[in-house]
Amino acid sequence: IIPGNRFEQTSVLLTHTMQSKGDLVVATYTDTGIAYAKKEAFLVGTVAEMNIPYQYDIHFGFPLSEVVLTPTDDGISVYIPPIRMLSDSFTVTSDVSKNDFWHLLNENSYQQIINRQTEACRNSYLNSNEYRQETCNAACKALSSSLREWSGDENLPLTCLEKETPAK
């Protein structure tokens, strides 16, 4: 009389918007991993544990409107604004493995683990000079290549610098 696990499902789209950004995404990093969390109890040991497979994506760039081109005696200086995080996302990629016989893990525990792992992933990039420099180099290479292509001069001398936008 009652069908198995089948539900009739519908949805209604409430809003749909598009916003023009003008940001140049110069680097996207993708990490995959497993977030592992456990709860220990005195004299008992591990009472709950969870493994959450994930993918973390982070996008770096800057607003194109903040790029400044300045002619010099020997070419063009390209000033790019400081690289910043444009967006990031954390996705659970497959089934979560959990053992919570002694201490039940609820949705709040699960969300806390995901939030802490997302923050740890984000901070590993935001606090790294290596990633910042690598992203800055990618931005300079992309802009230089585009400017040379647009100008029709593959030998156009360009200097690319990351710093605060100079006064116009």
Secondary structure, DSSP 8 states (H G I E B T S, - for coil): ---SS-----------------EEEEEEEEEEEEEEEEEEETTTEEEEEEEEEEEEEEEEEEEGGG-EEEEETTEEEEEE---EEEEEEEEE-S--EEE-SSS---HHHHHHHHHHHHHHHHHHHHT-HHHHHHHHHHHHHHHHHHHHHHHT-TT--EEEEESS----
